[in-house]
Amino acid sequence: MPPVAKEFVLTSIFKNVSEMKDGIKVCSEEAEHFGVPWKMYIKRDGENIGVYLCCSLDQAENWQIEVEGVLSIITVTGKVLSKVMKSALGKSEDRLTVLVVENVKFHVSKLFLARQSSYFKSLLLGNFAEAKQSEVTLSSANSIDFQNYLEVLHGEPAIDDDTVNGILNLADMYDTPTVVRQCEKFLIEKSVKLLKQKLELSKKYNFKNLKNKCLSEIKSIDDIRSVLSADVSQMDPSVLASLLQKSISYQSK
């Protein structure tokens, strides 16, 4: 049976935010919607302000709520800032954890990440020590790349020619097929990277559709020269075979 979708608006006014001290949490009043108690709170973490949505259901019960919302912040000047958020709320193991990347803290849902990534499923919900820790350090990631990776996971348009390599690296490392597919789609449909660069990525991540798209765009001897690596032994053998066939065809004309 598909989940039932219900909509509501939760509004709160937080004053003197600029004067909040580091680590201080300010909560809104609790409001009940569809029989479920909700509240928001904000917390300063250095130069950042976090906005959190809390569900106050009994943690002893077995429950889960999928949340998709639009966070709108109206500043004192009247400017409206909006961001789409998706998350999963539930009993203790499904709640938020903190991932630390290059000293930057990312508050994430364990369950949401586990559904997208087998790596995070094992790390955060498996038998590793990290599953019981309130903060988990990821030592092999770049904080900017990780921010972009999370944005793609949450449906944000964070993939472009400047970010795709970093996002792909993490999506491959963390075994996140949905992000990998989105990156390949971008490279095929929108990227203006050189064909040589795209072919290198197609080999590294086994992107067959990207490889075929690149080969279809090679239509001259100059095009062939432009995609050849200095060390052809590092190129995809199937690409080399196709380039050889194209070269023979063009020279025979």
C-alpha positions in Angstrom: 0.0 0.0 0.0 1.6 3.4 -1.0 2.3 5.9 1.8 -0.3 8.5 2.4 0.8 12.1 1.7 -0.4 14.9 3.9 0.6 18.5 3.7 0.9 21.2 6.4 2.7 24.5 7.1 4.8 24.9 10.2 5.7 28.6 10.9 8.0 30.1 13.6 9.7 33.4 14.2 13.2 33.4 15.6 14.5 36.7 16.8 18.0 38.1 17.4 19.6 35.2 15.4 22.7 37.2 14.8 23.3 37.4 18.5 23.1 33.7 19.2 26.1 32.1 20.8 27.8 29.1 19.4 26.1 25.8 20.3 23.0 27.4 21.6 19.7 25.9 20.4 16.4 27.9 20.2 13.2 25.9 19.8 9.8 26.9 18.5 6.6 25.9 20.2 5.3 22.5 19.5 2.4 22.2 17.0 0.3 19.1 16.2 -0.6 18.2 12.6 -2.5 15.1 11.6 -2.0 13.7 15.1 1.7 14.1 15.0 3.6 16.7 17.2 6.2 18.9 15.4 8.5 21.7 16.2 11.5 23.5 14.7 14.7 24.7 16.2 17.8 26.6 15.1 21.3 26.2 16.3 24.5 28.2 15.7 27.6 26.2 14.7 30.4 28.6 14.2 29.5 30.9 11.3 26.6 28.6 10.2 23.0 28.5 11.4 21.3 25.1 11.2 17.5 24.8 10.9 16.0 21.5 12.1 12.6 19.9 11.9 11.7 17.6 14.9 9.0 15.0 15.2 8.2 14.3 18.9 6.6 10.9 18.5 7.5 8.2 21.1 10.8 6.7 20.2 9.8 3.4 21.8 7.3 2.9 19.1 8.1 1.5 15.6 7.3 4.3 13.2 8.7 6.1 10.2 7.7 9.3 8.3 9.0 10.3 4.9 9.4 14.1 4.8 9.6 16.3 1.7 9.3 20.0 2.4 10.2 23.5 1.3 12.1 25.5 3.9 11.4 29.2 3.4 13.4 31.7 5.4 12.2 35.3 5.5 14.9 37.7 6.6 14.4 41.0 8.4 14.7 42.8 5.1 11.9 40.7 3.6 14.1 38.6 1.4 12.8 35.0 1.0 15.3 32.1 0.8 13.8 28.7 -0.1 15.3 25.2 -0.3 13.6 21.8 -1.0 14.4 19.2 1.7 13.9 15.5 1.7 14.5 13.3 4.7 13.3 10.3 6.7 12.3 10.5 10.4 11.8 7.5 12.6 13.0 5.6 15.7 16.5 6.0 17.1 18.6 4.3 14.3 16.8 6.3 11.6 17.5 9.7 13.1 20.1 12.2 12.2 23.8 11.7 12.5 26.7 14.1 11.8 29.3 13.4 9.1 32.5 15.4 9.4 34.4 16.1 6.3 37.5 18.4 6.5 36.1 19.8 9.8 32.8 20.7 8.2 29.8 19.1 9.8 26.9 17.7 7.7 23.7 16.7 9.6 22.2 13.8 7.6 19.5 11.1 8.0 21.0 7.7 8.5 18.1 6.0 6.8 18.0 8.3 3.8 21.7 7.8 3.1 21.4 4.0 3.7 18.7 3.8 1.1 20.9 5.5 -1.5 24.3 4.0 -0.7 25.3 0.5 0.3 28.5 2.0 1.8 26.5 4.2 4.2 24.1 1.4 4.9 26.9 -0.7 6.2 28.7 2.2 7.9 25.7 3.8 9.7 23.3 0.9 10.2 25.6 -2.1 10.2 28.0 -3.6 12.8 30.7 -1.0 12.5 31.6 1.2 15.5 30.5 4.3 13.5 26.9 3.1 13.7 26.8 4.0 17.4 28.8 7.2 17.1 27.0 10.6 17.1 29.7 12.0 14.7 31.5 10.1 12.0 34.6 11.4 10.2 35.0 10.8 6.5 38.7 11.2 5.8 38.7 10.4 2.1 36.3 13.1 0.9 36.5 16.8 0.0 34.0 18.9 1.9 32.9 20.9 -1.2 32.5 17.7 -3.3 30.6 16.1 -0.4 28.2 19.1 -0.2 27.6 18.8 -3.9 27.1 15.1 -3.6 24.5 15.5 -0.9 22.7 18.2 -2.9 22.3 15.8 -5.8 21.0 13.1 -3.5 18.3 15.6 -2.3 17.3 16.6 -5.8 19.2 19.8 -6.2 20.7 20.7 -9.6 24.3 20.7 -8.3 25.9 18.9 -11.3 27.8 21.0 -13.8 31.2 20.8 -15.6 33.0 22.1 -12.6 31.5 19.7 -10.0 30.8 16.5 -12.0 34.2 15.0 -11.5 34.2 15.4 -7.7 30.6 14.2 -7.4 31.3 11.2 -9.5 34.3 10.3 -7.5 32.2 10.2 -4.3 29.2 8.6 -5.9 31.5 5.8 -7.1 33.3 5.6 -3.8 30.1 5.4 -1.8 28.3 3.1 -4.3 25.5 5.6 -5.0 24.0 4.4 -8.4 21.3 7.1 -8.6 24.0 9.9 -8.5 26.2 8.0 -10.9 23.4 7.8 -13.4 22.6 11.5 -13.1 26.3 12.4 -13.7 26.4 10.2 -16.9 23.1 11.8 -18.1 24.6 15.3 -17.6 27.8 14.3 -19.4 25.8 13.0 -22.4 23.2 15.8 -22.6 24.6 19.0 -21.2 28.4 18.9 -20.6 30.7 20.9 -22.8 33.8 19.0 -21.7 36.2 17.9 -24.4 35.5 14.5 -26.1 38.8 13.3 -24.8 37.8 14.1 -21.2 34.4 12.5 -21.6 36.0 9.3 -23.0 38.4 9.2 -20.1 35.4 9.4 -17.7 33.5 6.8 -19.7 36.5 4.3 -19.2 37.0 5.1 -15.5 33.3 4.7 -14.6 32.3 2.2 -17.4 29.8 4.6 -19.0 28.8 2.7 -22.1 26.2 5.2 -23.2 28.6 8.1 -22.8 31.3 6.3 -24.7 28.9 5.6 -27.6 27.7 9.2 -27.7 31.3 10.4 -27.9 32.2 8.0 -30.6 29.2 9.1 -32.7 30.6 12.7 -32.5 34.0 11.7 -34.0 33.6 12.5 -37.7 37.1 13.3 -39.0 40.8 12.5 -38.7 41.3 15.7 -36.6 38.6 14.5 -34.2 40.4 11.2 -33.8 43.7 13.0 -33.1 41.9 15.2 -30.5 40.8 12.2 -28.4 44.0 10.2 -28.5 45.9 10.0 -25.2 49.7 10.4 -25.0 49.8 6.8 -23.8 47.3 4.9 -25.9 47.8 1.8 -23.8 45.7 3.6 -21.1 42.7 4.0 -23.4 39.7 1.7 -23.6 40.5 -1.0 -26.1 37.0 -0.9 -27.6 37.5 2.9 -28.2 40.8 2.3 -29.9 39.3 -0.3 -32.1 36.5 2.0 -33.1 38.9 4.9 -33.8 41.0 2.6 -36.0 37.9 1.6 -38.0 36.9 5.3 -38.4 40.5 6.2 -39.4 40.5 3.6 -42.1 37.1 4.7 -43.3 38.0 8.4 -43.5 41.3 7.7 -45.3 39.7 5.5 -47.9 37.3 8.3 -49.0 
